[in-house]
Protein backbone atom coordinates (compact mmCIF):
# COMPACT_ATOMS: atom_id res chain seq x y z
CA UNK A 1 0.00 0.00 0.00
CA UNK A 2 1.34 3.44 -0.94
CA UNK A 3 1.48 5.84 2.03
CA UNK A 4 2.13 8.62 -0.47
CA UNK A 5 -1.22 7.89 -2.13
CA UNK A 6 -3.01 8.10 1.22
CA UNK A 7 -1.60 11.59 1.80
CA UNK A 8 -2.54 12.61 -1.73
CA UNK A 9 -6.12 11.44 -1.17
CA UNK A 10 -6.34 13.60 1.97
CA UNK A 11 -4.92 16.65 0.20
CA UNK A 12 -7.26 16.11 -2.76
CA UNK A 13 -10.30 15.93 -0.50
CA UNK A 14 -9.17 18.97 1.49
CA UNK A 15 -8.99 20.90 -1.77
CA UNK A 16 -12.11 19.52 -3.54
CA UNK A 17 -14.33 18.84 -0.54
CA UNK A 18 -15.85 15.63 -1.95
CA UNK A 19 -14.94 13.04 -4.60
CA UNK A 20 -16.38 9.76 -5.89
CA UNK A 21 -14.50 6.49 -5.72
CA UNK A 22 -14.28 6.25 -9.56
CA UNK A 23 -12.92 9.81 -9.64
CA UNK A 24 -10.19 8.98 -7.12
CA UNK A 25 -9.43 5.69 -8.87
CA UNK A 26 -8.87 7.50 -12.14
CA UNK A 27 -6.91 10.28 -10.46
CA UNK A 28 -4.44 7.92 -8.74
CA UNK A 29 -4.52 5.19 -11.40
CA UNK A 30 -5.74 2.36 -9.13
CA UNK A 31 -8.90 0.28 -8.92
CA UNK A 32 -12.10 1.39 -7.17
CA UNK A 33 -11.65 -1.48 -4.73
CA UNK A 34 -8.17 -0.13 -3.83
CA UNK A 35 -9.67 3.29 -3.14
CA UNK A 36 -12.17 1.79 -0.70
CA UNK A 37 -9.33 -0.08 1.03
CA UNK A 38 -7.44 3.21 1.29
CA UNK A 39 -10.51 4.82 2.87
CA UNK A 40 -10.66 2.02 5.45
CA UNK A 41 -6.95 2.45 6.19
CA UNK A 42 -7.32 6.19 6.69
CA UNK A 43 -10.33 5.70 8.93
CA UNK A 44 -8.41 3.15 11.03
CA UNK A 45 -5.58 5.69 11.39
CA UNK A 46 -8.01 8.20 12.94
CA UNK A 47 -8.69 10.36 9.88
CA UNK A 48 -12.38 11.47 9.92
CA UNK A 49 -13.15 10.24 6.42
CA UNK A 50 -16.53 8.79 5.45
CA UNK A 51 -18.59 7.65 2.46
CA UNK A 52 -22.15 8.72 1.68
CA UNK A 53 -24.50 7.12 -0.85
CA UNK A 54 -26.80 8.77 -3.36
CA UNK A 55 -26.51 11.08 -6.35
CA UNK A 56 -24.71 13.77 -4.30
CA UNK A 57 -22.76 11.31 -2.20
CA UNK A 58 -19.11 10.39 -2.29
CA UNK A 59 -16.00 10.29 -0.16
CA UNK A 60 -15.26 13.29 2.03
CA UNK A 61 -13.70 14.51 5.25
CA UNK A 62 -15.51 15.98 8.22
CA UNK A 63 -16.04 19.72 7.97
CA UNK A 64 -13.26 21.87 9.48
CA UNK A 65 -10.83 18.93 9.44
CA UNK A 66 -7.13 19.85 9.52
CA UNK A 67 -4.13 17.55 9.38
CA UNK A 68 -4.08 15.87 12.77
CA UNK A 69 -0.83 15.25 14.56
CA UNK A 70 -1.27 11.47 14.30
CA UNK A 71 -0.27 11.38 10.62
CA UNK A 72 2.98 13.29 11.17
CA UNK A 73 5.99 11.98 13.04
CA UNK A 74 7.69 14.12 15.71
CA UNK A 75 10.56 14.75 13.30
CA UNK A 76 8.19 15.87 10.54
CA UNK A 77 6.40 18.24 12.89
CA UNK A 78 9.72 19.76 13.99
CA UNK A 79 10.81 20.14 10.34
CA UNK A 80 7.61 22.06 9.55
CA UNK A 81 8.01 24.35 12.56
CA UNK A 82 11.70 24.92 11.85
CA UNK A 83 10.90 25.80 8.24
CA UNK A 84 8.41 28.41 9.40
CA UNK A 85 10.92 29.73 11.93
CA UNK A 86 13.36 30.33 9.10
CA UNK A 87 10.68 32.44 7.39
CA UNK A 88 10.15 34.33 10.62
CA UNK A 89 13.89 34.96 10.89
CA UNK A 90 13.81 36.90 7.63
CA UNK A 91 10.85 38.98 8.80
CA UNK A 92 8.05 37.12 6.98
CA UNK A 93 5.19 38.91 8.71
CA UNK A 94 2.68 36.06 8.98
CA UNK A 95 5.11 33.39 10.14
CA UNK A 96 4.69 34.00 13.89
CA UNK A 97 0.91 33.56 13.85
CA UNK A 98 1.19 30.38 11.77
CA UNK A 99 3.87 29.04 14.11
CA UNK A 100 1.67 29.62 17.14
CA UNK A 101 -1.31 27.85 15.56
CA UNK A 102 0.67 24.88 14.27
CA UNK A 103 2.50 24.53 17.56
CA UNK A 104 -0.88 24.18 19.28
CA UNK A 105 -2.15 21.71 16.67
CA UNK A 106 1.00 19.59 16.88
CA UNK A 107 1.23 20.04 20.68
CA UNK A 108 4.94 20.53 20.15
CA UNK A 109 7.17 23.01 21.91
CA UNK A 110 8.96 25.38 19.55
CA UNK A 111 12.75 25.50 19.67
CA UNK A 112 14.14 28.88 18.67
CA UNK A 113 16.94 27.62 16.47
CA UNK A 114 17.49 30.58 14.16
CA UNK A 115 17.53 34.35 14.36
CA UNK A 116 18.46 36.75 11.57
CA UNK A 117 18.39 40.50 11.06
CA UNK A 118 18.88 41.26 7.37
CA UNK A 119 18.45 45.01 7.73
CA UNK A 120 21.50 47.12 6.96
CA UNK A 121 23.55 48.97 9.57
CA UNK A 122 22.30 52.52 10.05
CA UNK A 123 19.01 51.82 8.26
CA UNK A 124 15.65 51.73 10.02
CA UNK A 125 14.34 48.17 10.13
CA UNK A 126 10.79 49.50 9.91
CA UNK A 127 11.58 51.40 6.71
CA UNK A 128 13.09 48.32 5.10
CA UNK A 129 10.02 46.28 6.08
CA UNK A 130 7.81 48.86 4.34
CA UNK A 131 9.92 48.55 1.20
CA UNK A 132 9.69 44.76 1.23
CA UNK A 133 5.96 44.88 1.89
CA UNK A 134 5.54 47.13 -1.15
CA UNK A 135 7.65 44.84 -3.35
CA UNK A 136 5.87 41.74 -2.05
CA UNK A 137 2.50 43.31 -2.85
CA UNK A 138 3.65 44.31 -6.34
CA UNK A 139 4.80 40.75 -7.10
CA UNK A 140 1.75 38.96 -5.69
CA UNK A 141 -0.73 41.39 -7.27
CA UNK A 142 1.25 41.81 -10.55
CA UNK A 143 1.35 45.59 -10.27
CA UNK A 144 3.89 47.90 -11.89
CA UNK A 145 6.26 49.86 -9.67
CA UNK A 146 8.01 53.15 -10.31
CA UNK A 147 11.30 54.07 -8.61
CA UNK A 148 14.53 56.03 -8.91
CA UNK A 149 17.56 53.79 -9.42
CA UNK A 150 21.19 54.64 -8.66
CA UNK A 151 23.56 52.39 -10.64
CA UNK A 152 27.29 52.71 -11.26
CA UNK A 153 26.57 53.88 -14.82
CA UNK A 154 24.00 56.59 -14.07
CA UNK A 155 22.79 58.85 -11.29
CA UNK A 156 19.18 58.75 -10.19
CA UNK A 157 17.37 57.45 -13.27
CA UNK A 158 13.60 57.02 -12.96
CA UNK A 159 12.43 53.52 -13.88
CA UNK A 160 9.20 51.59 -14.36
CA UNK A 161 9.35 47.83 -13.84
CA UNK A 162 7.24 44.68 -13.60
CA UNK A 163 8.51 42.83 -10.48
CA UNK A 164 8.88 39.06 -10.77
CA UNK A 165 10.92 37.83 -7.82
CA UNK A 166 13.11 38.82 -4.86
CA UNK A 167 16.65 37.41 -4.53
CA UNK A 168 19.09 37.44 -1.62
CA UNK A 169 22.71 37.09 -2.75
CA UNK A 170 26.06 37.97 -1.20
CA UNK A 171 24.64 39.95 1.74
CA UNK A 172 22.29 42.03 -0.42
CA UNK A 173 18.67 41.91 -1.58
CA UNK A 174 17.82 42.21 -5.27
CA UNK A 175 14.62 42.61 -7.25
CA UNK A 176 14.36 40.67 -10.50
CA UNK A 177 11.98 42.53 -12.79
CA UNK A 178 11.17 43.44 -16.37
CA UNK A 179 12.51 46.96 -16.84
CA UNK A 180 10.34 48.98 -19.22
CA UNK A 181 13.10 51.54 -19.72
CA UNK A 182 15.59 48.87 -20.89
CA UNK A 183 12.95 46.59 -22.50
CA UNK A 184 14.35 43.51 -20.80
CA UNK A 185 14.73 41.60 -17.54
CA UNK A 186 17.06 43.27 -15.06
CA UNK A 187 18.31 42.72 -11.52
CA UNK A 188 18.03 45.77 -9.26
CA UNK A 189 19.84 46.05 -5.96
CA UNK A 190 17.13 47.09 -3.51
CA UNK A 191 19.38 49.39 -1.47
CA UNK A 192 19.79 51.48 -4.66
CA UNK A 193 16.06 51.75 -5.29
CA UNK A 194 14.60 54.98 -3.93
CA UNK A 195 11.14 56.60 -3.92
CA UNK A 196 9.43 53.30 -4.70
CA UNK A 197 5.81 53.78 -5.76
CA UNK A 198 3.27 51.00 -6.24
CA UNK A 199 1.04 51.91 -9.20
CA UNK A 200 -2.46 50.65 -9.97
CA UNK A 201 -1.39 49.35 -13.38
CA UNK A 202 -1.39 45.55 -13.63
CA UNK A 203 0.82 43.35 -15.84
CA UNK A 204 0.59 39.74 -17.02
CA UNK A 205 4.26 38.80 -17.32
CA UNK A 206 5.31 35.59 -15.51
CA UNK A 207 8.60 34.05 -14.37
CA UNK A 208 10.05 31.67 -16.95
CA UNK A 209 12.22 28.58 -16.36
CA UNK A 210 15.31 30.43 -17.54
CA UNK A 211 14.63 33.13 -14.94
CA UNK A 212 15.26 30.72 -12.05
CA UNK A 213 19.02 31.01 -12.63
CA UNK A 214 20.37 33.94 -10.60
CA UNK A 215 21.13 36.66 -13.16
CA UNK A 216 23.63 39.50 -12.94
CA UNK A 217 22.78 43.15 -12.53
CA UNK A 218 22.77 45.40 -15.58
CA UNK A 219 25.96 47.10 -14.40
CA UNK A 220 27.73 43.96 -13.19
CA UNK A 221 30.46 44.00 -15.85
CA UNK A 222 32.32 41.30 -17.76
CA UNK A 223 33.82 38.37 -15.88
CA UNK A 224 37.54 38.65 -15.12
CA UNK A 225 39.99 36.06 -13.79
CA UNK A 226 42.04 37.48 -10.93
CA UNK A 227 44.89 36.25 -8.77
CA UNK A 228 45.70 38.04 -5.53
CA UNK A 229 48.07 37.45 -2.65
CA UNK A 230 47.42 38.74 0.88
CA UNK A 231 49.17 38.34 4.26
CA UNK A 232 47.81 36.09 7.01
CA UNK A 233 46.20 38.96 8.93
CA UNK A 234 43.90 39.60 5.95
CA UNK A 235 42.41 36.09 5.96
CA UNK A 236 39.11 37.28 7.45
CA UNK A 237 38.63 39.72 4.56
CA UNK A 238 39.01 37.17 1.79
CA UNK A 239 36.92 34.54 3.60
CA UNK A 240 34.10 37.09 3.79
CA UNK A 241 33.98 37.29 -0.03
CA UNK A 242 35.50 34.25 -1.72
CA UNK A 243 34.74 30.54 -1.66
CA UNK A 244 37.11 28.21 0.18
CA UNK A 245 38.06 26.52 -3.07
CA UNK A 246 39.31 29.86 -4.43
CA UNK A 247 41.73 30.34 -1.52
CA UNK A 248 45.10 28.59 -1.15
CA UNK A 249 47.23 28.76 2.01
CA UNK A 250 50.80 29.86 1.44
CA UNK A 251 53.75 29.88 3.80
CA UNK A 252 53.24 33.55 4.69
CA UNK A 253 49.73 34.33 3.57
CA UNK A 254 47.02 33.35 1.10
CA UNK A 255 46.53 33.29 -2.65
CA UNK A 256 43.10 33.98 -4.14
CA UNK A 257 42.25 32.76 -7.64
CA UNK A 258 38.69 33.61 -8.65
CA UNK A 259 36.33 34.76 -11.39
CA UNK A 260 34.75 38.14 -10.57
CA UNK A 261 32.82 40.81 -12.48
CA UNK A 262 35.01 43.73 -13.53
CA UNK A 263 33.15 46.67 -12.12
CA UNK A 264 33.43 49.42 -9.56
CA UNK A 265 33.04 46.96 -6.68
CA UNK A 266 36.16 44.88 -7.39
CA UNK A 267 38.34 47.99 -7.64
CA UNK A 268 36.99 49.44 -4.43
CA UNK A 269 37.38 46.07 -2.72
CA UNK A 270 41.05 45.70 -3.70
CA UNK A 271 41.87 49.33 -2.90
CA UNK A 272 40.37 48.84 0.58
CA UNK A 273 43.29 46.52 1.38
CA UNK A 274 45.76 49.41 1.07
CA UNK A 275 49.27 47.95 0.96
CA UNK A 276 48.06 44.55 2.23
CA UNK A 277 47.42 43.00 -1.20
CA UNK A 278 49.53 42.04 -4.21
CA UNK A 279 47.85 41.79 -7.62
CA UNK A 280 49.41 38.88 -9.47
CA UNK A 281 47.10 39.07 -12.49
CA UNK A 282 45.67 40.39 -14.71
CA UNK A 283 48.07 43.17 -15.59
CA UNK A 284 45.30 45.64 -16.51
CA UNK A 285 43.76 45.27 -13.03
CA UNK A 286 47.07 46.27 -11.45
CA UNK A 287 47.49 49.19 -13.85
CA UNK A 288 43.95 50.43 -13.28
CA UNK A 289 44.45 50.28 -9.50
CA UNK A 290 47.67 52.32 -9.86
CA UNK A 291 45.83 54.91 -11.94
CA UNK A 292 42.96 55.14 -9.45
CA UNK A 293 45.41 55.57 -6.57
CA UNK A 294 47.23 58.26 -8.54
CA UNK A 295 44.00 60.18 -9.11
CA UNK A 296 42.99 59.80 -5.47
CA UNK A 297 46.38 61.10 -4.30
CA UNK A 298 46.17 64.03 -6.70
CA UNK A 299 42.65 64.81 -5.48
CA UNK A 300 43.58 64.85 -1.79
CA UNK A 301 46.67 66.97 -2.40
CA UNK A 302 44.56 69.78 -3.80
CA UNK A 303 44.58 72.88 -1.65
MARLO-607980 format. One record per residue (C-alpha): residue in one letter; x, y, z. Coordinates in steps of 0.5 Angstrom, whole numbers, padded with zeros to 4 digits, always signed. Each point is the difference from the previous one (the first is absolute). Layout:
BEGIN
AXYZ
...
***
This chain:
BEGIN
X+0000+0000+0000
X+0003+0007-0002
X+0000+0005+0006
X+0001+0005-0005
X-0006-0001-0003
X-0004+0000+0006
X+0003+0007+0002
X-0002+0002-0007
X-0007-0002+0001
X-0001+0004+0006
X+0003+0006-0004
X-0005-0001-0006
X-0006+0000+0005
X+0003+0006+0004
X+0000+0004-0007
X-0006-0003-0003
X-0005-0001+0006
X-0003-0007-0003
X+0002-0005-0005
X-0003-0006-0003
X+0004-0007+0001
X+0000+0000-0008
X+0003+0007+0000
X+0006-0002+0005
X+0001-0007-0004
X+0001+0004-0006
X+0004+0006+0003
X+0005-0005+0004
X+0000-0006-0006
X-0002-0005+0005
X-0007-0004+0000
X-0006+0002+0004
X+0001-0006+0005
X+0007+0003+0001
X-0003+0007+0002
X-0005-0003+0005
X+0005-0004+0003
X+0004+0006+0001
X-0006+0004+0003
X+0000-0006+0005
X+0007+0001+0001
X-0001+0007+0001
X-0006-0001+0005
X+0004-0005+0004
X+0006+0005+0001
X-0005+0005+0003
X-0001+0005-0006
X-0008+0002+0000
X-0001-0003-0007
X-0007-0002-0002
X-0004-0003-0006
X-0007+0002-0002
X-0005-0003-0005
X-0005+0004-0005
X+0001+0004-0006
X+0004+0006+0004
X+0003-0005+0005
X+0008-0002-0001
X+0006+0000+0005
X+0001+0006+0004
X+0004+0002+0007
X-0004+0003+0005
X-0001+0007+0000
X+0005+0005+0003
X+0005-0006+0000
X+0008+0002+0000
X+0006-0005+0000
X+0000-0003+0007
X+0006-0002+0003
X-0001-0007+0000
X+0002+0000-0008
X+0007+0004+0001
X+0006-0003+0004
X+0003+0004+0005
X+0006+0002-0004
X-0005+0002-0006
X-0003+0004+0005
X+0006+0004+0002
X+0003+0000-0007
X-0007+0004-0002
X+0001+0005+0006
X+0007+0001-0001
X-0001+0002-0008
X-0005+0005+0003
X+0005+0002+0005
X+0005+0002-0006
X-0006+0004-0003
X-0001+0004+0006
X+0008+0001+0001
X+0000+0004-0007
X-0006+0004+0003
X-0006-0004-0004
X-0006+0004+0003
X-0005-0006+0001
X+0005-0005+0002
X-0001+0001+0008
X-0007-0001+0000
X+0000-0006-0004
X+0006-0003+0004
X-0005+0001+0006
X-0006-0003-0003
X+0004-0006-0002
X+0004-0001+0006
X-0007-0001+0004
X-0002-0005-0006
X+0006-0004+0001
X+0000+0001+0007
X+0008+0001-0001
X+0004+0005+0004
X+0004+0005-0005
X+0007+0000+0000
X+0003+0007-0002
X+0006-0003-0004
X+0001+0006-0005
X+0000+0008+0001
X+0002+0005-0006
X+0000+0007-0001
X+0001+0002-0007
X-0001+0007+0000
X+0006+0004-0001
X+0004+0004+0005
X-0002+0007+0001
X-0007-0001-0003
X-0007-0001+0003
X-0002-0007+0000
X-0007+0003+0000
X+0001+0004-0007
X+0003-0006-0003
X-0006-0004+0002
X-0004+0005-0003
X+0004-0001-0007
X-0001-0007+0000
X-0007+0000+0002
X-0001+0004-0006
X+0004-0004-0005
X-0003-0007+0003
X-0007+0004-0002
X+0002+0002-0007
X+0003-0008-0001
X-0007-0003+0003
X-0004+0005-0004
X+0003+0001-0006
X+0001+0007+0000
X+0005+0005-0003
X+0005+0004+0005
X+0003+0006-0002
X+0007+0002+0004
X+0006+0004-0001
X+0006-0004-0001
X+0007+0001+0002
X+0005-0004-0004
X+0008+0000-0002
X-0002+0003-0007
X-0005+0005+0002
X-0002+0005+0005
X-0008-0001+0003
X-0003-0002-0007
X-0008-0001+0001
X-0002-0007-0002
X-0007-0004-0001
X+0001-0007+0001
X-0005-0007+0001
X+0003-0003+0006
X+0001-0008-0001
X+0004-0002+0006
X+0004+0002+0006
X+0007-0003+0001
X+0005+0000+0006
X+0007-0001-0002
X+0007+0002+0003
X-0003+0004+0005
X-0004+0004-0004
X-0008+0000-0002
X-0001+0000-0008
X-0007+0001-0004
X+0000-0004-0006
X-0005+0004-0005
X-0002+0002-0007
X+0003+0007-0001
X-0004+0004-0004
X+0005+0005-0001
X+0005-0005-0003
X-0005-0005-0003
X+0003-0006+0003
X+0000-0004+0007
X+0005+0004+0005
X+0003-0002+0007
X-0001+0007+0004
X+0004+0000+0007
X-0006+0002+0005
X+0005+0005+0004
X+0001+0004-0006
X-0008+0001-0002
X-0003+0006+0003
X-0007+0003+0000
X-0003-0006-0001
X-0007+0001-0003
X-0005-0006+0000
X-0005+0002-0006
X-0007-0003-0002
X+0002-0002-0007
X+0000-0008+0000
X+0005-0004-0005
X-0001-0008-0002
X+0008-0001-0001
X+0002-0007+0004
X+0006-0003+0002
X+0003-0005-0005
X+0004-0006+0001
X+0007+0004-0002
X-0002+0005+0005
X+0002-0005+0006
X+0007+0001-0001
X+0003+0006+0004
X+0001+0005-0005
X+0005+0006+0000
X-0001+0007+0001
X+0000+0005-0006
X+0006+0003+0002
X+0003-0006+0003
X+0006+0000-0006
X+0004-0005-0004
X+0003-0006+0004
X+0007+0000+0002
X+0005-0005+0002
X+0004+0003+0006
X+0006-0003+0004
X+0001+0004+0007
X+0005-0001+0006
X-0001+0002+0007
X+0003+0000+0007
X-0002-0005+0005
X-0004+0006+0004
X-0004+0001-0006
X-0003-0007+0000
X-0007+0003+0003
X-0001+0004-0006
X+0001-0005-0005
X-0004-0005+0003
X-0006+0005+0001
X+0000+0001-0008
X+0003-0006-0003
X-0002-0008+0000
X+0005-0005+0003
X+0002-0003-0006
X+0003+0007-0003
X+0004+0001+0006
X+0007-0004+0001
X+0004+0001+0006
X+0008+0002-0001
X+0005+0000+0005
X-0001+0007+0001
X-0007+0002-0002
X-0005-0002-0005
X-0001+0000-0007
X-0007+0001-0003
X-0002-0002-0007
X-0007+0001-0002
X-0004+0003-0006
X-0003+0006+0002
X-0004+0006-0004
X+0004+0005-0002
X-0004+0006+0003
X+0001+0006+0005
X-0001-0005+0006
X+0006-0004-0002
X+0005+0006+0000
X-0003+0003+0006
X+0001-0007+0004
X+0007-0001-0002
X+0002+0008+0001
X-0003-0001+0007
X+0006-0005+0002
X+0005+0006-0001
X+0007-0003+0000
X-0003-0007+0002
X-0001-0003-0006
X+0004-0002-0006
X-0003+0000-0007
X+0003-0006-0004
X-0005+0000-0006
X-0003+0003-0004
X+0005+0005-0002
X-0005+0005-0002
X-0003+0000+0007
X+0006+0002+0003
X+0001+0005-0005
X-0007+0003+0001
X+0001+0000+0008
X+0006+0004-0001
X-0003+0005-0004
X-0006+0000+0005
X+0005+0001+0006
X+0003+0006-0004
X-0006+0003-0001
X-0002+0000+0007
X+0007+0002+0002
X-0001+0006-0004
X-0007+0002+0002
X+0002+0000+0007
X+0006+0004-0001
X-0004+0006-0003
X+0000+0006+0005
***
